[in-house]
Amino acid sequence: MLRQRTLRQAISTKGVGLHTGARVEIALLPAPADSGIVFRRTDLPVPVTIPARADRVGDTRLSSTLRGDGATVSTVEHLMSALAGLGIDNLRVDVAGPEVPIMDGSAMPFVYLLQSAGVVEQNAPKRFIRVTAPVEVRDGDKWARFSPYAGYRLDFAIDFPHPVFGSENKHVVVDFALHSYVKEVARARTFGFMQDVEAMRSMGLALGGSLQNAVVLDETRVLNTEGLRYENEFVKHKVLDAIGDLYLLGHPLIGQYTAYKSGHALNNALARALLARADAHEIVTFAVEAEAPTAFQDWSLAPA
């Protein structure tokens, strides 16, 4: 059968919070089968545990923030994306601060961290959430949709009025029966515009942002001297974010996600809409691996 996964051993690292600018230590620890992904604020007088679930998302300004019992953990989407990409079902994330560190602005440092700790299978079936009917949410001209699909496919389009965003930078399709998360998605970094920096910082956001953890654009070009990691890195990062946001459904997704100009708020609204529709989803397991969609077969436990 397809089995649940956790880490072989605990591992930790430190980094800077993108929005708070604070130095934060984070530890990733193995967790029992069926426990899911949980975040734990260890810096508080009484540690608070918050399940990584769509219904626990509060603030969605420029990141996804989990909340519970008066505590919050923000910028969880890149770590959640790495966990989805490596198929990890159960994990405890100890965070000694209000925000997961931004690292280099992508999910790749978390992929390396998880692979260094080692991924192991557990004696419990992996549960998937399968889309059985279309579900869509809209906000003005922005929209996101789930459709039934025998695999996991993301079709994303963005539209920014900037000369760097040519047609090749505005749309991407990632199908995990054909594409590797680690090789083709995980390295895509968050991005932003110089003209927005002061406005964000006046709101207490992006205080830790720099050219070391984001792709920054002025009015005409990319300011990072090393350039882009992928030709379509901008839209691939939006896919990376969406994978993390959608993993807050609590299980790997079997279905297609299609979106235009979506972000954390709309992704969360779509996840909540799916969970609210008993007729639009079902929880499934696979006793025989060959019965699972190709996207989830031969998931290697070894580093890619």
LOLO-646052 format. One record per atom (N, C-alpha, C, O): x, y, z. Coordinates in steps of 0.2 Angstrom, whole numbers, padded with zeros to 4 digits, always signed. Each point is the difference from the previous one (the first is absolute). Example, Ala and Ser with C-alpha at 12.3 -4.5 7.8 and 13.67 -1.06 7.14 Angstrom:
<nodes>
+0066-0028+0039
-0004+0006+0000
+0004+0006+0000
+0005-0001+0003
-0007+0006-0007
+0004+0006+0001
-0004+0005+0003
+0003+0006+0001
</nodes>
This chain:
<nodes>
+0004-0006+0000
-0004+0006+0000
+0004+0006+0000
+0006+0000+0002
-0008+0006-0004
+0003+0006+0001
+0000+0002+0007
-0006+0001+0003
+0011+0000+0000
+0001+0002+0007
+0001+0007+0002
+0003+0004-0004
-0005-0002+0010
+0002+0006+0002
+0007+0001+0002
+0004-0005+0000
-0002+0011+0000
+0008+0002+0001
+0001+0005+0005
-0004+0004+0002
+0010-0005+0002
+0002+0005+0004
+0008+0000-0001
+0002-0003-0004
+0001+0007+0009
+0007+0000+0000
+0004-0005+0004
-0003-0003+0004
+0009+0001-0006
+0004-0005+0003
+0002+0002+0007
+0000-0003+0005
+0002+0010-0005
+0003+0003+0006
-0002+0007+0000
-0001+0003-0005
+0002+0000+0011
-0001+0008+0000
+0006+0003-0003
+0005-0002+0000
-0007+0008-0002
+0005+0005-0003
-0002+0007+0001
-0006+0001+0000
+0011+0004+0000
-0002+0007+0002
+0004+0004-0004
+0006-0002-0003
-0008+0009+0002
+0004+0005-0003
-0002+0007+0003
-0005+0000+0003
+0008+0005-0006
-0002+0007+0002
+0000+0004-0006
+0003-0002-0005
-0007+0007+0005
-0001+0005-0005
-0003+0006+0002
-0002+0001+0006
+0001+0003-0011
-0004+0007+0001
-0007+0000-0002
-0001-0003-0006
-0003+0005+0009
-0007+0001-0002
-0001+0005-0005
+0002+0006+0001
-0005-0007-0007
-0001+0005-0005
-0004+0006+0002
+0003+0005-0001
-0008-0006+0005
-0004+0006+0002
+0002+0003+0006
+0000+0006+0001
+0002-0010+0004
+0002+0003+0007
+0007+0002+0000
+0002+0005+0004
+0002-0008-0008
+0007+0002+0000
+0004-0003+0006
+0006+0001+0001
-0010-0006+0003
+0003-0003+0006
+0004-0006-0002
-0002-0004-0004
+0007+0003+0008
+0004-0007+0000
-0004-0005+0003
-0002+0001+0006
+0000-0007-0010
-0004-0005+0003
+0003-0007-0001
+0004-0001-0005
-0004-0003+0010
+0002-0007+0000
-0006-0004-0001
-0005+0001+0003
+0006-0006-0007
-0006-0005-0002
+0003-0007+0000
+0006-0001-0002
-0010-0003+0005
+0002-0007+0001
-0006-0005-0003
-0005+0002+0001
+0007-0007-0005
-0004-0004-0003
+0001-0007+0003
+0005-0003+0000
-0011+0000+0003
+0000-0006+0004
-0004-0005-0003
-0006+0001-0002
+0008-0008+0002
-0005-0005-0002
-0006+0000+0004
+0000+0002+0006
-0006-0004-0009
-0006+0000+0004
-0004-0007-0002
+0002-0003-0005
-0006+0001+0010
-0003-0007-0001
-0005+0001-0006
-0002+0005-0003
+0000-0011+0000
-0004-0001-0005
-0007+0003+0001
-0002+0000+0006
-0001+0003-0010
-0007+0003+0000
+0000+0007+0005
-0005+0002+0002
+0011+0000-0001
+0000+0007+0004
+0000+0006-0004
-0001+0005+0002
+0003-0006-0008
+0000+0006-0005
+0006+0004+0001
+0005-0001+0004
-0005+0007-0007
+0005+0005+0001
-0002+0005+0005
-0006+0003+0000
+0010-0002+0006
-0002+0005+0005
+0006+0005+0001
+0005-0002+0000
-0007+0008+0001
+0005+0005+0002
-0001+0001+0008
-0005+0000+0003
+0011+0002+0000
+0000+0001+0007
+0005+0006+0002
+0006+0000-0002
-0009+0005+0005
+0003+0006+0002
+0004-0001+0006
-0003+0000+0005
+0009-0002-0005
+0004-0002+0006
+0003+0006+0004
+0003+0000+0005
-0004+0007-0008
+0003+0005+0003
-0005+0003+0005
+0002+0005+0004
-0008-0007-0004
-0005+0003+0005
+0000-0003+0007
+0003-0006+0001
-0005+0009+0004
+0000-0002+0007
-0003-0007+0000
+0003-0005+0004
-0008+0004-0007
-0004-0007-0001
+0000-0001-0007
-0004+0003-0004
+0008-0008+0001
+0000-0002-0007
-0007-0001-0002
-0004-0003+0003
+0003+0006-0009
-0007-0001-0004
+0001-0004-0006
+0005+0001-0004
-0009-0006+0003
+0000-0005-0006
-0006+0002-0004
-0005+0001+0002
+0007+0000-0009
-0005+0002-0005
+0000-0005-0006
+0005+0000-0003
-0010-0004+0002
+0000-0004-0006
+0000+0004-0006
-0003+0005-0001
+0007-0008-0004
+0000+0003-0006
-0006-0002-0005
+0000-0004-0004
-0005+0008+0005
-0007-0001-0003
-0002+0006-0003
+0001+0006+0003
-0005-0006-0008
-0003+0005-0004
-0004+0005+0005
+0000+0006-0001
-0004-0010+0005
-0004+0004+0005
+0003+0004+0005
-0003+0004+0004
+0010-0005-0003
+0004+0004+0005
+0004+0006-0003
+0004+0003+0003
-0005-0002-0010
+0003+0005-0003
-0004+0007+0002
-0006+0000-0001
+0010+0005+0003
-0003+0007+0001
+0003+0005-0005
-0003+0000-0005
+0008+0003+0007
+0003+0005-0005
+0003-0003-0006
+0003-0005+0000
-0005+0008-0006
+0003-0003-0006
+0003+0006-0004
+0001+0000-0006
+0001+0005+0009
+0004+0006-0003
+0007-0003-0002
+0004+0000+0005
-0003-0001-0011
+0007-0002-0002
+0003-0006+0002
+0005-0002-0001
-0009-0002+0006
+0002-0006+0002
-0006-0004+0003
-0006+0003+0001
+0006-0009+0001
-0005-0004+0004
+0002+0000+0007
+0005-0003+0002
-0010+0005+0002
+0002+0000+0008
-0005-0004+0003
-0006+0000-0001
+0008-0005+0005
-0004-0004+0004
-0001+0003+0007
+0004+0003+0003
-0010-0004+0000
-0001+0003+0006
-0004-0005+0005
-0004-0005-0003
+0005+0005+0009
-0003-0004+0005
+0002+0002+0007
+0005+0001+0002
-0010-0001+0003
+0001+0001+0007
+0004+0006+0001
+0004+0001+0004
-0006+0005-0008
+0004+0006+0001
+0007+0001-0003
+0003+0005+0001
-0001-0010-0004
+0007+0000-0003
-0001-0001-0008
-0005-0002-0003
+0010+0004-0001
+0000+0000-0007
+0007-0003-0002
+0005+0001+0003
-0005-0004-0009
+0006-0002-0003
-0001+0002-0008
-0004-0002-0003
+0008+0007+0001
-0001+0002-0007
+0006-0002-0005
+0005-0003+0002
-0007+0004-0008
+0005-0002-0006
+0001-0008+0001
+0006-0002-0001
-0011-0002+0001
+0001-0007+0000
+0000-0003-0007
+0001-0006+0000
-0003+0010-0005
-0001-0003-0006
+0006-0004-0004
-0001-0005-0003
+0007+0008+0004
+0005-0003-0003
+0002-0007+0003
+0002-0005-0003
-0002+0005+0010
+0001-0007+0003
-0005-0005-0002
+0001-0005-0001
-0008+0008+0001
-0005-0005-0001
+0001-0002-0007
-0002-0006-0002
+0004+0010-0003
+0001-0002-0007
+0005-0006+0000
-0001-0005-0004
+0007+0006+0007
+0005-0005+0001
-0003-0007+0002
+0002-0005-0002
-0006+0006+0008
-0003-0006+0003
-0004-0004-0005
+0000-0006-0001
-0004+0010-0003
-0004-0003-0005
+0004-0003-0006
-0002-0005-0002
+0007+0009+0000
+0004-0003-0005
+0004-0006+0001
+0001-0004-0004
+0000+0003+0011
+0004-0006+0002
-0005-0006+0003
+0002-0005+0002
-0008+0007-0002
-0005-0005+0002
+0000-0001+0007
-0002-0006+0003
+0004+0011+0002
+0000-0001+0007
-0007+0001+0003
-0002+0006-0001
-0001-0011+0004
-0006+0001+0003
+0000+0002+0008
-0005+0004+0002
+0010-0006+0001
+0000+0001+0008
+0006+0004+0002
+0006-0003-0002
-0006+0008+0005
+0005+0004+0002
-0001+0005+0006
-0006+0003+0000
+0010-0002+0005
-0001+0006+0004
+0005+0005-0001
+0006-0002-0001
-0008+0008+0000
+0004+0005-0002
+0001+0005+0006
-0005+0004+0002
+0011-0004+0002
+0001+0005+0006
+0003+0006-0003
+0005+0000-0003
-0009+0006+0004
+0002+0006-0002
+0001+0005+0006
-0004+0001+0004
+0010+0001-0003
+0002+0005+0006
-0001+0007-0002
+0004+0004+0000
-0010-0002-0003
-0002+0006-0002
-0006+0000-0004
-0003-0005-0001
+0001+0011-0001
-0007+0001-0003
+0000-0002-0008
-0005+0001-0003
+0011-0003+0000
+0000-0001-0007
+0005-0005-0002
+0005+0000+0003
-0007-0004-0008
+0005-0005-0003
+0005+0004-0004
-0002+0005-0003
+0009-0006+0004
+0005+0003-0003
-0001+0000-0008
-0002-0005-0002
+0004+0010-0001
-0001+0001-0008
+0005-0004-0003
-0001-0002-0006
+0007+0001+0009
+0006-0004-0003
+0002+0004-0007
+0001+0006+0001
-0001-0009-0007
+0002+0003-0006
-0006+0003-0004
+0001+0002-0006
-0007-0003+0009
-0006+0002-0003
-0004-0005-0004
-0005+0001-0003
+0008-0007+0003
-0003-0006-0004
-0001-0005+0005
+0001+0001+0006
-0003-0007-0008
-0001-0006+0004
+0006-0004+0000
+0000-0005+0004
+0005+0006-0008
+0006-0005-0001
+0004-0001+0007
+0001-0005+0001
+0000+0011+0003
+0003-0002+0006
-0003-0005+0005
+0003-0003+0003
-0010+0004-0003
-0004-0005+0004
+0000-0007-0003
+0000-0005+0004
+0001+0004-0011
+0000-0006-0003
+0007-0003+0002
+0000-0006+0002
+0005+0010-0002
+0007-0003+0002
+0000-0002+0008
+0002-0005+0001
-0006+0009+0003
+0000-0001+0007
-0004-0007+0001
+0003-0004+0004
-0008+0003-0007
-0004-0006+0000
+0003-0006-0002
+0000-0005+0003
+0004+0006-0009
+0003-0006-0003
+0006-0002+0005
+0002-0006+0000
+0001+0011+0003
+0006-0001+0004
-0002-0004+0007
+0003-0004+0002
-0009+0006+0000
-0003-0004+0006
-0002-0007-0002
+0000-0005+0004
-0002+0004-0011
-0002-0007-0002
-0007+0000+0001
-0003+0002+0005
+0000-0005-0011
-0008-0001+0000
-0001-0008+0001
+0003-0004-0004
-0008+0002+0008
-0001-0007+0001
-0008-0001+0000
-0004+0005+0001
+0003-0011-0003
-0007-0002-0001
-0003-0002+0007
+0004-0003+0004
-0010+0003-0003
-0004-0002+0006
-0005-0005-0001
-0002-0001-0006
+0000-0003+0011
-0004-0005-0001
-0008+0002+0000
-0003-0002+0004
+0002+0006-0008
-0007+0003-0001
-0001+0002-0007
+0005+0003-0003
-0011-0004+0000
-0001+0002-0007
+0000+0008-0001
-0003+0004+0004
+0006-0002-0009
+0000+0007-0002
-0007+0002-0002
-0003-0003-0004
+0000+0008+0007
-0007+0002-0002
+0000+0007-0005
+0004+0004+0002
-0007-0005-0007
-0001+0006-0005
-0007+0003+0000
-0004-0003+0002
+0004+0009-0004
-0006+0003-0001
-0001+0001-0008
+0004+0003-0003
-0009-0006+0001
-0002+0000-0007
-0006+0004-0002
-0005+0000+0003
+0007+0004-0008
-0006+0005-0002
-0004-0004-0005
+0002-0004-0004
-0009+0004+0006
-0005-0004-0004
-0005+0005-0004
-0004-0003-0004
+0005+0009+0005
-0005+0005-0003
+0004+0007+0000
+0003+0001+0004
-0004+0003-0009
+0003+0006-0001
-0002+0005+0006
-0006+0000+0002
+0011+0004+0000
-0001+0005+0006
+0004+0006-0003
+0006-0001-0001
-0009+0007+0002
+0003+0006-0003
-0001+0006+0005
-0006+0000+0003
+0011+0004-0002
-0001+0006+0004
+0002+0006-0004
+0005-0001-0004
-0008+0007+0005
+0002+0006-0004
+0001+0006+0004
-0003+0000+0006
+0007+0005-0008
+0001+0006+0003
+0001+0005-0005
+0006+0001-0002
-0011+0002+0000
+0001+0005-0006
+0002-0004-0006
-0003-0005-0002
+0009+0007-0001
+0002-0004-0006
+0005-0006+0002
+0002-0003-0005
-0001+0002+0011
+0004-0005+0002
-0004-0006+0002
-0006+0000+0002
+0008-0006-0004
-0004-0006+0002
+0005-0006+0000
+0006+0000-0002
-0009-0005+0006
+0004-0007+0001
-0006-0005+0000
-0005+0001+0002
+0007-0007-0005
-0005-0006-0001
+0004-0006+0001
+0005-0002-0002
-0009-0003+0005
+0001-0007+0000
-0004-0004-0005
-0006+0002+0000
+0009-0007-0003
-0004-0004-0005
+0003-0007+0002
+0005-0001+0002
-0010-0004-0004
+0003-0007+0001
+0005-0001-0005
+0000+0002-0006
+0005-0006+0008
+0006-0002-0004
+0003-0006+0003
+0001+0000+0006
+0001-0005-0010
+0003-0006+0002
+0008+0001+0001
+0004-0003-0003
-0002+0008+0008
+0007+0001+0001
+0000+0007+0004
-0005+0002+0004
+0010+0002-0004
+0001+0006+0003
+0003+0005-0005
+0006-0001-0002
-0010+0006-0001
+0002+0004-0005
-0002+0007+0002
-0005+0002+0003
+0010+0003-0004
-0001+0007+0002
+0001+0004-0007
+0005+0000-0003
-0010+0004+0002
+0000+0005-0006
-0001+0007+0002
-0006+0002+0002
+0011+0002-0002
+0000+0006+0003
+0002+0006-0005
+0005-0001-0004
-0009+0006+0004
+0002+0006-0004
+0000+0006+0004
-0004+0001+0005
+0009+0004-0006
+0001+0006+0004
-0001+0006-0006
+0001-0002-0006
-0001+0008+0009
+0000+0006-0005
+0002+0006+0004
-0004+0003+0004
+0010-0002-0005
+0003+0006+0003
+0002+0005-0006
+0004-0002-0005
-0005+0009+0006
+0002+0004-0006
+0007+0003+0001
+0001+0005+0003
+0003-0010-0005
+0008+0001+0001
+0003-0003-0006
-0002-0005-0002
+0007+0009-0001
+0004-0003-0006
+0003-0007+0001
+0001-0003-0005
+0001+0002+0011
+0003-0007+0001
-0005-0006-0001
+0002-0005-0001
-0008+0007+0002
-0005-0006+0000
-0002-0001-0007
-0006+0003-0002
+0010-0006-0002
-0002-0002-0007
-0005-0005+0000
-0002-0003+0006
-0001+0000-0011
-0005-0005+0000
+0003-0006+0003
-0004-0004+0003
+0010+0002-0004
+0003-0006+0003
+0000+0000+0008
+0001-0005+0003
-0001+0012+0000
+0000+0000+0007
-0007+0001+0003
+0000+0001+0006
-0005-0002-0010
-0007+0001+0003
-0004-0006+0001
-0005+0000+0003
+0007-0006-0006
-0004-0006+0001
+0004-0006+0000
+0006+0000-0003
-0008-0005+0007
+0004-0006+0001
-0005-0005+0002
-0005+0001+0003
+0006-0007-0006
-0004-0006+0002
+0005-0005+0003
+0005-0002-0003
-0006-0001+0009
+0004-0005+0003
-0004-0006+0002
-0005+0001+0003
+0007-0006-0006
-0004-0007+0001
+0005-0004+0003
+0005-0002-0003
-0006-0001+0009
+0005-0004+0004
+0000-0007-0003
+0004-0004+0003
-0008+0002-0008
+0002-0006-0003
+0005+0001-0005
+0003-0005-0003
-0001+0011+0001
+0005+0002-0005
+0006+0004+0003
+0005+0000-0003
-0007+0004+0008
+0005+0005+0002
+0003-0002+0007
-0004-0003+0004
+0010+0005-0002
+0003-0001+0007
-0001+0006+0004
+0002+0005-0002
-0005-0006+0008
-0001+0006+0004
+0007+0003+0002
+0001+0006+0000
+0004-0011+0002
+0006+0003+0002
+0004+0003-0005
+0003+0005+0001
-0003-0007-0007
+0004+0002-0006
-0003+0006-0003
+0003+0005-0003
-0010-0005+0003
-0003+0005-0005
-0005+0005+0004
-0002+0005-0003
+0001-0005+0009
-0004+0004+0004
+0004+0003+0006
+0000+0006+0002
+0003-0010+0002
+0003+0002+0007
+0004+0006+0000
+0001+0003+0005
+0003-0002-0010
+0005+0005+0000
-0003+0007-0002
+0004+0005+0001
-0010-0004-0003
-0003+0006-0002
-0001+0005+0007
-0003-0002+0004
+0006+0008-0005
+0000+0004+0006
-0006+0005+0000
-0003+0002-0006
+0001+0001+0012
-0005+0005+0000
+0003+0006-0003
+0006+0001-0001
-0010+0003-0002
+0002+0006-0003
-0004+0006+0002
-0006+0000+0003
+0009+0006-0004
-0004+0007+0001
+0003+0005-0003
+0005+0000-0004
-0008+0006+0004
+0001+0006-0004
+0003+0005+0005
-0003+0002+0006
+0008+0002-0008
+0004+0005+0004
-0006+0005+0002
+0001+0003+0006
-0005-0001-0010
-0005+0006+0001
-0005-0002+0006
-0003+0004+0003
+0003-0011-0002
-0005-0002+0005
+0003-0001+0007
-0003-0001+0005
+0010+0001-0005
+0003-0002+0007
-0001+0005+0005
-0002-0002+0006
+0002+0009-0007
-0002+0005+0005
-0007-0001+0003
-0001+0000+0006
-0003-0001-0011
-0007-0001+0002
-0001-0006+0005
-0004+0000+0005
+0007-0006-0007
+0000-0006+0004
+0003+0001+0007
-0003-0002+0005
+0009+0005-0005
+0003+0001+0006
-0004+0005+0005
+0001-0001+0006
-0004+0006-0009
-0005+0004+0004
-0005-0004+0004
-0003+0002+0005
+0001-0008-0008
-0005-0004+0003
+0003-0006+0004
-0003-0004+0002
+0010+0005-0001
+0003-0005+0004
+0002-0007-0004
+0000-0005+0003
+0000+0006-0009
+0001-0006-0005
+0007+0001-0003
+0002+0005-0001
+0001-0011-0001
+0006+0000-0004
+0006+0003+0003
+0004+0002-0003
-0004-0002+0010
+0005+0003+0004
+0007-0004-0001
+0005+0003+0001
-0006-0009-0003
+0006-0004+0000
+0002-0002-0008
+0004-0004-0001
-0008+0007-0003
+0001-0001-0007
+0007+0003-0003
+0002+0005+0002
+0001-0009-0007
+0006+0003-0003
+0001-0004-0006
-0003-0004-0002
+0009+0006-0002
+0001-0004-0006
+0003-0007+0001
+0001-0004-0004
+0000+0003+0011
+0002-0007+0002
-0006-0005+0001
+0001-0006+0000
-0007+0009+0000
-0006-0005+0001
-0006+0002-0004
-0005-0002+0001
+0006+0006-0006
-0005+0002-0005
+0003+0002-0007
+0005+0003+0000
-0009-0004-0005
+0001+0003-0006
-0003+0007+0000
-0006+0001+0001
+0010+0004-0002
-0002+0007+0000
+0000+0004-0006
+0005-0001-0004
-0010+0004+0002
+0000+0004-0007
-0001+0007+0001
-0004+0002+0005
+0007+0002-0009
-0001+0007+0000
-0005+0001-0006
-0004-0004-0001
+0004+0010-0002
-0005+0001-0005
+0001-0003-0006
-0005-0001-0004
+0011-0002+0003
+0002-0002-0007
+0003-0007+0000
+0000-0004-0005
+0003+0002+0011
+0004-0006+0000
+0001-0004+0007
-0003+0003+0005
+0006-0009-0005
+0001-0003+0006
+0007+0002+0003
+0005+0001-0004
-0005+0001+0010
+0005+0003+0003
+0005-0005+0003
+0006+0001+0001
-0008-0008+0000
+0005-0005+0002
+0005-0001-0005
-0001-0002-0006
+0008+0002+0008
+0005+0000-0005
+0000-0007-0003
+0003-0001-0006
-0005-0004+0010
+0000-0007-0003
-0005-0002-0005
-0001-0005-0003
-0004+0010+0003
-0006-0001-0005
-0005-0005+0003
+0000-0001+0006
-0003-0002-0011
-0006-0005+0002
+0003-0007+0000
+0004-0002-0004
-0007-0002+0008
+0001-0008+0001
-0004-0004-0006
+0003-0005-0002
-0009+0008+0001
-0003-0003-0006
-0003+0006-0004
+0000+0005+0002
+0000-0007-0009
-0003+0005-0004
-0007+0003+0002
-0001+0006+0000
-0003-0011+0003
-0006+0002+0002
-0001+0000+0008
-0005-0003+0003
+0010+0005+0000
+0001+0000+0008
-0006+0003+0003
-0002-0002+0005
+0000+0008-0008
-0006+0004+0004
-0006-0005+0001
-0002+0000+0005
+0000-0002-0011
-0007-0004+0000
+0002-0007+0004
-0005-0003+0003
+0011+0000-0004
+0001-0006+0004
+0000+0001+0007
-0002-0004+0004
+0004+0010-0001
+0000+0001+0007
-0008+0001+0002
-0001-0002+0006
-0003+0004-0010
-0007+0001+0001
-0003-0008+0001
-0004-0001+0004
+0007-0003-0008
-0002-0007+0000
+0003-0003+0007
-0004-0004+0003
+0010+0006-0002
+0003-0003+0007
-0004+0002+0006
-0002-0004+0004
+0000+0011-0004
-0005+0002+0005
-0006-0004+0000
-0003-0002+0006
+0000+0001-0011
-0007-0003-0001
+0001-0007+0003
-0005-0002+0003
+0010-0002-0005
+0001-0006+0003
+0000+0000+0007
-0003-0005+0004
+0007+0010-0001
+0000+0000+0008
-0007+0002+0003
-0002-0003+0005
-0001+0008-0008
-0007+0002+0002
-0005-0006+0000
-0004-0001+0004
+0005-0003-0010
-0005-0005-0001
+0001-0006+0005
-0004-0004+0001
+0010+0003+0001
+0002-0005+0005
-0003+0001+0006
+0000-0005+0004
-0003+0011-0002
-0004+0001+0006
-0007-0004-0001
-0003+0001+0005
+0002-0004-0010
-0006-0004+0000
+0001-0006+0004
-0005-0003+0002
+0011+0002+0000
+0001-0006+0005
+0003-0006-0003
+0002-0005+0003
-0003+0004-0010
+0002-0006-0004
+0002+0002-0007
-0001+0006-0002
+0005-0010-0001
+0002+0001-0007
-0006+0000-0004
-0005-0003+0001
+0005+0008-0006
-0006+0001-0004
+0001-0004-0007
+0005-0001-0003
-0011-0003+0002
-0001-0003-0007
-0005+0005-0004
-0006+0000+0002
+0008+0003-0007
-0004+0005-0003
+0004+0005-0004
+0006+0000+0000
-0009+0004-0003
+0003+0006-0004
-0002+0006+0003
-0006+0002+0002
+0011+0002-0001
-0001+0007+0003
+0002+0005-0006
+0005+0000-0003
-0010+0004+0001
+0001+0005-0005
-0001+0007+0003
-0005+0001+0003
+0009+0004-0005
+0000+0006+0004
+0002+0006-0005
+0005-0001-0004
-0008+0007+0005
+0002+0006-0003
+0001+0005+0005
-0005+0002+0003
+0011+0001-0002
+0002+0005+0004
-0002-0002+0008
-0002+0005+0004
+0002-0011-0003
-0002-0002+0007
+0006+0001+0005
+0006+0001-0002
-0008+0000+0008
+0005+0000+0006
-0002-0003+0006
-0004-0005-0001
+0007+0006+0006
-0001-0004+0006
-0007+0001+0003
-0003-0005+0002
+0000+0011-0003
-0007+0000+0002
-0005-0004-0004
-0004-0004+0003
+0005+0004-0009
-0005-0003-0005
+0002-0008+0001
-0005-0004-0001
+0011+0002+0001
+0002-0007+0001
-0003-0003+0007
-0003-0005+0000
+0003+0009+0005
-0003-0002+0006
-0008+0000-0001
-0003-0005+0003
+0000+0010-0006
-0007-0001-0001
-0002-0006-0004
-0005-0003+0001
+0009+0001-0006
-0001-0005-0004
+0000-0007+0004
-0004-0004-0001
+0009+0004+0005
+0001-0006+0004
-0006-0001+0005
-0003-0005+0001
+0001+0011+0002
-0006-0001+0005
-0006-0001-0004
-0005-0004+0002
+0004+0006-0008
-0006-0001-0004
+0000-0008-0002
-0006-0003+0000
+0011+0000-0002
+0000-0007-0001
-0001-0004+0006
-0005-0004+0000
+0008+0006+0006
-0002-0004+0006
-0007+0001+0002
-0003-0005+0004
+0000+0010-0006
-0007+0002+0002
-0005-0004-0004
-0006-0001+0001
+0008-0002-0007
-0004-0003-0005
+0001-0008+0001
+0005-0003-0003
-0009+0000+0007
+0000-0007+0000
-0001-0004-0006
+0003-0006-0001
-0006+0009-0004
-0001-0003-0006
+0005+0001-0005
+0000-0003-0006
+0005+0007+0008
+0006+0002-0005
+0006-0003+0002
+0005+0001-0004
-0004-0005+0009
+0006-0003+0002
-0001-0007+0004
-0006-0001+0002
+0011-0003-0002
+0000-0006+0004
+0007-0002+0002
+0005+0002-0003
-0005-0005+0008
+0007-0003+0003
+0001-0007-0003
-0004-0004+0001
+0010+0003-0004
+0001-0006-0003
+0007-0003+0003
+0005+0004+0001
-0004-0010-0001
+0007-0004+0001
+0001-0005-0006
-0005-0001-0004
+0011-0001+0004
+0001-0005-0006
+0004-0006+0003
+0006+0001+0002
-0009-0007-0002
+0003-0006+0003
+0005-0002-0004
+0005-0004+0002
-0005+0005-0009
+0005-0002-0005
+0002+0006-0003
-0003+0004-0003
+0010-0003+0003
+0003+0006-0003
-0002+0002-0007
-0001+0005-0002
+0001-0011-0002
-0002+0001-0007
-0007+0003-0001
-0001+0002-0006
-0003-0002+0011
-0007+0002-0001
+0000+0008+0001
-0005+0003-0002
+0010+0000+0005
+0001+0007+0001
+0001+0004-0007
+0003-0003-0004
-0005+0009+0004
+0002+0004-0006
+0008+0000-0001
+0004-0001+0005
-0002+0001-0011
+0007+0000-0002
+0004+0005+0004
+0006-0001+0002
-0009+0007+0000
+0004+0005+0003
+0002-0002+0007
+0005+0003+0003
-0008-0008+0000
+0002-0002+0007
+0003-0007+0000
+0001-0002+0005
+0001-0001-0011
+0003-0006+0000
+0008+0001+0000
+0002+0005-0003
+0002-0010+0006
+0007+0001-0001
+0003+0006+0003
+0005+0003-0002
-0009+0000+0008
+0003+0005+0003
+0006-0002+0004
+0000-0004+0005
+0006+0006-0007
+0006-0002+0003
+0001+0003+0007
-0002+0005+0001
+0005-0010+0003
+0001+0002+0007
+0007+0004+0000
+0002+0003+0005
+0002-0005-0010
+0007+0003+0000
+0000+0007-0003
-0005+0002-0003
+0010+0002+0005
+0001+0007-0003
+0000+0000-0008
+0003-0005-0003
-0007+0010+0000
+0000+0000-0007
+0006+0003-0003
+0001+0001-0006
</nodes>
